[in-house]
Amino acid sequence: MLDLGRLRALHAVSVYGTVGAAAAALGYTPSAVSQQIAKLERETRTTLLERQGRGVRLTDEARMLAGTARQLLALVEEAEVRLEEQRGVPAGRLAVGCFASAACGLMPQVLAELARRHPALDARLTEVDPHLSIGLVERGALDLAVAHDWDVAPIPAPPGVEQAVIGDDRCDVLVPAGHRLAGRAAVRRADLGEERWICQPPGTVCHDWLVRTLREAGCEPLLVHQAEEYHTQVALVAAGLGIALVPRLGRGSLPPGVAAVRLEPVPTRRLYALWRTGAARRPAITQAVRTLRSVWPAVASAA
């Protein structure tokens, strides 16, 4: 009989792409995941992973087995949901994925509140890009995701995934203290066409929003520096190297060399909680979503 833990390890590698990423998601060491898959290979007398450069590639047999593992894990999840629903108490492990600034500015309070109110619940956080987190929920790698989209670039939830609005996060234009816009109460998008921009790399939600929005205002953005972390963007602005559009959530206090200017109309990104439809009855999901929505107003007002 195939071991479910070993199938779970293979499924995680198929979802996350590497042994290291799968190990991080499962809360194991990479060597432990490798050992589980090696045992599964001996158990099935099949080669499941092949080396490809510095990483690994799933064989055709592994992809078939990973698909079966996904079905089995879905059945296990259904059984766990029914048990937890019958008990009426949030319990067990809850794998939560969240984008970086919410992981910093929102989730510590949420996780602490869940731990205080529901000691039988083991909520575990993984930082992940919002573009990726929804797919990870859909494939069963995450139980719950906190993601965001922008007012002009919505991210729809796929079939089988439900969502609830958490709240709206406002954004400001950050400029060096001596910049021509630093003393302005507000600016419009058409005023920013000649600026040198600091932004996130291509393919991220924030980068795509900035480029699309400025182009719609008749401006071709000059992107001179790209950094994933907003704290890095703030540091580059403080050094006088450009301006940036930065959300308030997780931003923290601005250094003396940076001024925040309101952009009109005010850009906002909407935060969502997403989970699989099959897990919607699970008390851990309902309580986590309720906690996210109850904590958000205080976090938003303090940002």
N, C-alpha and C positions, 0 to 999 in steps of 0.2 A: 504494500500500500504506500502511495506517495505521501511524503511528509508535508503537512501544510506550511510549516515554518520555512522549509526549503523552497516551496513554491512561491511563498510570499517574497523571499529574497530574489528569486528570478524575476518575478513580476515587477519588483521595485527597480531592478536594473533595466528592464525593458521600458519602464516609464521615464526614469531619470537619465538613462543613457550611459552612465558610468557606475562602476562599483563604489567609488568614493561618494558620489551623490546619493546613491541608493542607501549606503550605510548611514549617511547623515540623516536621511529622512526616516529611517527605521530606528535610529538611536543606537546603532551598533558600530563596531569598528569595521573598516574595510576588510581586514583579514577574516573577521567572523563571517561576513557576507560571502567572501570567496570560499571559505570552508563549507558553508551551507550549499553553495552551488556545486562545489567539487563532490560533496556527498550525493547531491541529486544526480550528478553525472554518473557516478558509480551505481546509483540506485536504478537509473534508467538505461545504463550502458550506452549512453549517448553523449556526444560532445555538444555542449550547450553554448560555450563562449569561446571565441577565437580572438587572438591578439590582432589588433589593427593599429599600427603606430604605437602610441603610448596608451591607447585605450583598448576597448574590447568591442567585438561585434557579435550579436546573437546569430546563431545558426538558424536555418529554416526550422529545424526541430525545436529549437528554443523558443522561437516566435509562436509556434503552434502550442507549445506547452504553456507559455506565458498567457496566451489567450484563454486556455482552459483554467489557468490559475485565477485569472480575473473573474471568470464565472463562479468558481468555487468561493473566492473571497467575497463576492457579492452575496452568495447564499449565507455565508458565515455572518456577514454584516446584517442581513435580514433577521437572522436568529438572534443576534445580539440586540438589535433594535427592539424586537418583540419582548425580550427579557427585561431590558431596561425600561421599556414603556410600561410593562406590567408592574414593575417595582415602583415606577414613578419617581425615581431618584437618579440624577445625572451621575454616571459612573463609567469606569473604564477609560481607555485612552482616547483622546480627541486630538487628531493631527490638524493643526491650524497653519495655513500659509498666509503670508502678509507681505505687502510691499514695504520698502525700507523706512520711509518717513512715518508710516503708521506703526511699524515695529518699534520705532523709537518713541513716538509721541502719544500713542494710544494704547498699544497692547500691554505694556507693563501694568497699567492700572486695571485693565480688563482681566488679565491673568491672575493678578493678585486678588481681585474681587471674587473670581471663580474659585480660587483655592481656599479663600476664607469661607465662602458660603457652601461649597460643595467639595468637601475633603476626599470623597471617593472618586472624584473626577481627576484624571491625569491629563491635563491639557499641555500639549507640546507645540512650540512655535518654530516655524521655518520661514526665513526671509526669502521671498521669491517675487519675480517681476509679475505685475498684474496680467500681462499678456499670457503668461504661462500658467498662472495659478488656476484659472478657470478650467483649462484642459486637465490639470492635475486632479481637480475635483471630479470632473466628468469621468476620468479613468480610475477613480477610486484611490489615488495616491494620497489625497488630502480629504479630510472629513469636512472641513470648513475653510473658506478663503475669504480674506478681506482684500478687496480689489477696488480700483477706481477707474473712472473714465472722465473725459472732459466734456464741457457743454457742447462742443462742436464735433466731438469724436467719440460717440458712445460705443461701448463694448457689449454686444448682446449676449445673453446667457443661452447656451445651446440647449436643445431638447434634453430633458431629464435632469436639468439643473435649475433650482429655484433661487431667488434672490430677494433680499430686503434692503431697502435704503437705510443707511446708518446716518448720513448727514452730508453737508456740503462744506468743503474746505476752500477758503478764499486764497487768492494769490496776489502778490505785489511785485512790482518791478523794483529790483535792488540796483542802486547806482552808487558809484564812489561818492564820498562826501563832498568833493569839489566839483562834481559833474554839473553841467548846465541845467539838468532836471532836478537836482537835489532839493531845491527850495520850492518846487511846485507842489500844490496840494494834490493834483491829479494830472494825468496825461492821457491822451487818446492814442489808439494804435497807429494812426497815420503819422503821429509825431516821432515814431521810432524807426523809421525806414533807414536812416543813415548810421545807426548804432552798430557797434561791434558786440556780438552776443556770445554769452557763455551759456551752454545748455547741455542736456544729456545727449548720449550718442544716438545715432539713427536707429530706428526700430523700436525705441521706447515710446510710451504713450506721450510723455511730456515733450520730447523732441518733435514728434509728428504734429502735436497740437500747435506748438510754437510756429513751425514752418507754415502749416496750413493757415493759421490765423493771420499771420503777417502778410502772406500772399493774398488772402482775401481782402486785406486792407490796402492792397496795391504796393506792398513793399516786398522786395526780395531780401530775406534776412542774410546778413553777413555773419556766419558762424565761425568764430575764431578759436574758441576753446570748447572742448567737450569733456565733461566729467560726470560720472554716474552719481556721486554723492553730492547732495545739496550743500553740505558743509564745505566741500572743496570749491563749489561754485561761489559761495559767500567769500571764501578766502581770496579767490581770484578777483572778485569785485573789489574787495578791500585793497588789493594791490593796484587798482586802477586799470585793470586789463580788459574791462568790458562791463556790460550790464547783464542781468539775468532775471528771469521770471521764476520766482520761487514760492511754493505754497507755504502757508503758515504752519501747518501741522508738522511737528518735529523739527522746526527750523531753529528754535531757541532764540536767545538774545542776540541781536546783531552787534558786531564789533563797532567801535567808534568811527571807523573809516567807511561805514556803509549806511546809506539812507534808503528807507522804503518809501516808494511813491505809489499811490493808488492808480491803477489802470482802469479806464472807463471805456466800454462797459467792463465791470469787474469780472475777471476770469474765475471760474470755479471748477473744481473737480468734485464729482459725487462719489462718496464711498458706499460700497455695497458689501453685504455678507452673502456668500453663495454656498450652497450645499446640494447634495444629490436628493432628488425627489424621494428615493427609497428610504432615505434617512430622516425625512422631515419629521417623523413622529418621535424620534429619539430625544429624550429629555435633555441630553447633553447639548444637542444642537439648539433646541429652543431656549435653553437657559443662556447659552453663549451669545446667541443673537440678542436676547433681551438685555444682557449685560453690556454688549457693545452699544446698543442704542441708548441705554441709560447713562453710560459713562460719557458718551460723545458730547453732550451740551457743555459740560464743565471743561472738557479738553478744548473744544472749539472757542469758548469764550476766553480761555487763558492764552490761546495762541496769538 
